[in-house]
């Protein structure tokens, strides 16, 4: 097994890579979870959830411009998940944002397909408000699994002699 070296740990910024990664990931997950705890009687989760998620995206290690690009779409996606299975497509946006911030190669974006398939499955099978928890659970599991699959795909090295680039005419 080859060791994967992420590009972000080589950047000299405030805080350690692992601490920023864990704090950012935890804040994003907790922010989305808090947002989805919103009800008529607990509207303050609607204020706290997106704020925590915002901090999470900003703390994650990586290029600042990438984190800023995904900020608004992912915040909206976290809010839209409140709507239930009809809005489960937000999981695709969240995973795409995660892949973009984590500098995953284009091959890793193929992992959006299982999430997209799960979104359609959830949309057509869940029809009641009481089933929203199941949609959130399945969506989260498929999204996390796809993120791990994207990390695995990023670790695959090209086979020498087969996937090398073609030499240019000037070489």
N, C-alpha and C positions, 0 to 999 in steps of 0.2 A: 504494500500500500504506500502510495506516495504522500508526502506531507504537503498539505495545502498551505501556502503562504498568502494570506490576504494582503491586498495592497495597502489597506488602511493602517495596519500596525506599524508600518515604516514611517508614517507621518509623525513628526514631533509636534505634538499639541498638548494642551493641558490634560492632565489625567492619563491614566494607563488605558491601554486598549481594552483589556478584559473588563475593567471596571466600567468603562463607558459603554461597552457592548451590553453587559448585563443590566446596567441601570437603564439604558435606552430601551432595550427589549422589554424589560419589566414595566417601564412606564407606558410604552405603547400598548402592551397587552392589558394592563390595569386600566388605562384610559378608555379603551374600547369596552372592557367589561363594565366599568362604572357607568359609561354612557348607556349601556343596554340594561342597566338596573333602573333606569328612569321610569317612573310611573306618575300618576296624578298626585300621589302623596309624597313622592321623593324627587321633586324637580331639581333639587340642588345637585343631583348626580349629573344633570344635563350641563351644569356649569363646570363641575369638577372633572368629569370624564374627558372632554376635549382639551381642557387645560393640561391635564396630566399627559395625554397623548401628544400634545404639542411639544412639551418638554422632552418626551421620549424621542421624538423624531430629531429634535435639535441636539440631543446629547449623543446619539449614535455616532460611532466613528465613521469617517468617510468625508468625501468632498462636500463642502458647505453648499455649493450650488445644487448638488444632487438632493440634499436634504431639503432645501428650500423649494425645489421643483415639485416634490411629492407631498409637501406639507398640506396644501389646500385640498387636493383630491383625496388624500387619505383621511383628513379630518372630516370631510363630507361623507366619505364612505363609512367611517365609524358612526356618524350620526344617522345615516340612512339605514343601518342595520336594525334600528329600532322598529322599522316598519314590518319586519318579519320576513317570511320566506319569499314574498314577492320582490324584495329588494336584496336577495342573497347575492346578486351580482357584485355587490360591494366587496366581497371576499376576493374577487379577481383584481380589483383596483388595489386593495391592500397588499396582496402578494406581489403585484407588479411594482408597487412602490418599494416594497422590501427588496426585491431583486435589483431595482435601480440603485437604491442607496448602498447596497452591499456589493456593487460593481460586478454583478454576475455576467458571464458572457451570454451572447445571443442564444446559444444552445440551452441555457438554463430557462429561458422564457417558454420553452416547450412545456414546462411544468405548470403553466397556466391552464393547459387543456384539461387535466383531471379536475381542477377547481371549477372550470366552466361546465364540465359534465355534471359535477355535483350540484351546481347552481340550478341547472335545468331539472335535475331529479328532485331537488328540494321544492322548486316552484310548482311542479306538477303533482307532488305527493302530499305536501303539507298545505292544508287549507283553513285551519282554525287558529285563532290567536293563542290557544292553550298549547299549541305545538311549536311555538317560536323557540323555546329552549332547545328543542331537538334540532331545529334548523341551525341555531347558533353552535351547538355542539358538533354536529356533522361538518358544518362549514369550517369551524376552527381546526378540527382534526385533519381534514383534507388539505387545508391551507398550510398547516405546519408540516405535514408529510411532504407536500410539494416543495416547500422551502428547503427541507432537508435533501430532497431529490435534486434540487437545483444546486445545492452546495456540493453534492456528490458529482454531478455533471461538470461542475467547474473544476473539480480535482482531476478529471480525466486528461491525461497528457496525449498529444498527438503521437501516432506511431511513426517512428523515423522511416523515411523512404516512401511512405504512403501518403501522408497528409502534409508533406512539406510544400512550401509555396513554390510556384513555378519561377525559374530564373527569368529575369527580364532580358530583352535582347542586348542590352548594354553590358551584361555580365559575361 
